[in-house]
């Protein structure tokens, strides 16, 4: 049974909203993780993104299936659990955002503490490891079309956030530049 995100936290697991991300880092991983954290901690956006993630369904596989049966999507309510769609989103965003290959994602998913927390693993009692093939199989489900749909929702949320801050009179991330002065020399 495939789920978007398991609501039951395990022992030692840190809630995604409470993950401490290094804000002073100039690397791009913390920036991507902050974006994912914003998606998760904004209920309206999270619900819309999770609705899109429910489309992440693998095709049927197994011995004894005809070629036509293999082209049908698997039933998400039956079978082995598979990777949660949230984990597919996290790893997919990292792969596309870092413009990297599966080998680096494999290394990050298994050894980067902050990414492991974002994937829902605890620091000390969770020795879950991802095989390279499992990452490849699941990230292939995260299509550019799905990424584009999620991107559209995030952009909409960003526009609403800027509009909200402007109506409240707070400075927004968008700054208006003063008009340019002429650079021609006067003789």
N, C-alpha and C positions, 0 to 999 in steps of 0.2 A: 504494500500500500504506500503510494507516494504522497507526501504532504508538502505544503509550502514551507511551513516552519513548525517544528514541534513546540507547543506552548508550555510543555512541562520541562522545567530546567532541571539539570542533574546536579549532583553534589559538586561544589567547587566551581560551577559555571558562573560566569559574570554576565549580567544582563547587558545587552548590546548598548543600551543608553548609558551604562556606567563604565564602558571601556574607556580607559585613558589613552588618548592618542596624542603623540608628541606634536604640539602645535608649532614648535620652533624648527622642526625638521624641514629641510629643503628638498627632501626626496619626494617623489610623486606618490608613493604608497600611502602615506598618512592622509594626503589630500583625497585620494580615492576612498579610503576608509571613512573619512569624515562625511563624504557625500552619501555613502551607504548608511552611516549612522543617522544622518538627517532623514533619509527615506524611512528608516525603521522607526524613528521616534516621532514622526509626524503622522498621526493616525489616518487622516484622509488620504494622504499620498501613499502611505503603506498599503491601505486597502485597495487602492487603484492598481498599484504595482503588483500586489499579490494576486489580484484578479487576472492580470496579464500573465503572471508566472504559472497560473493553473493550466495554461496552454502548453507548458513544457511536459510533453508526454512522449515516452519512447515508443518505438515500434515493437511489435511482438517478436519474440525470438524463442528459439528452442528447437530441439530435434523433433522431427515428424510434422513440422508445419510446411504447408505448401508455400510457393512463392507469393501467391495472392494473400495468404494469411500473414506473411511477414511484412506486407505493405500496410497492414492495418495497425492503428495505434493500440497500444496496450491499455487494458482497463486499469485506471489508477487506484481502484478500490480492491484489487486482487493482486496476488503475487508477492514477490519480495519487495522490501521497502524501497530500495533505490536511494539515490541521493536526494535530500530535500531541495526543493526549488530555490530556497533562500541561499543554500550553499552553492548551487549552480550559478545564481546571480552574482554572488560575491566573487567566485572564481572567474566567471565570465567577464565581469567588469574589470577585474585585475588583468586578465589576459588582453582585453582590448585596450584598456587604459594605459597599460605598460607597453603595448605593442610587442608582446613577447611570445615565446613558444610554450608548448605544453611542459617541457622539461623544467623550465623555470617556475611555472605555476605549481608543478609537482613538488619542487623543493620548497617553495613558499608555503604551500598548504600543509606540509609536514613539519616545517621547522621555524616558521616565523610566528612568534608568540601572539602578537596583536592580531594577525590574520586568523590564527587558530581560535582566538577568542571571538572574533567576528563570525567564524564558522560555527560557533556554539560549543567549543571544547574548553574544558577547564585546564588550568595550568599544570596541576600536579597529579591528578588521578586519571587522566584520560590519555591513553596511549594510542588512540585511533590514528591510523596511517592510511593514506590514499595511494592506491597503485596508479601508475602512469596510465594504464589502460582504462581504469575507472574514470579518471579525469577526462581523458580523450572522449570516451563514450558519452559522458554526461554533458560536457561542454559543447559537443556537436548539437545538442538539443537547444542550446542557447543561440538561436539564429539571429542574423542581422535584423530581420523584421521585428522580432521580439525586442531586441535592444533598441530599435528605433521607436517602438511603441512606449517603452519605459522612458526613453529619453524625452519624448513629447510630454509625458506626464510630469517629469522632473522640471522641464522648462516651464510648463504651465504653473507649477507650484512656485518656481522662482519668480515668475512675473507677478503672481498674487502676493508674494512676500514683499517685493519691491513696491507694488501699488499700496499695500497695507502700511508700509513704513512711511510712504510719502503722505498718505492721508492723516497719519498720526503726527506728522511734522518731524519725524526722526530722520536723520541723515541716512541715505540709502547707499548701496554699493555703487549706484550709478551717479557719477558726478558730472555736472555740466561745466564745460570749459569756457573761460572768458573768450570773447570774440578776438580773432587774430588781428594784430596790427599790421599795417602795410610794412613791408621790408624794403621798399624802394627808397633809394637815397634821394634827398632833396638837394638840388644844385643851386 
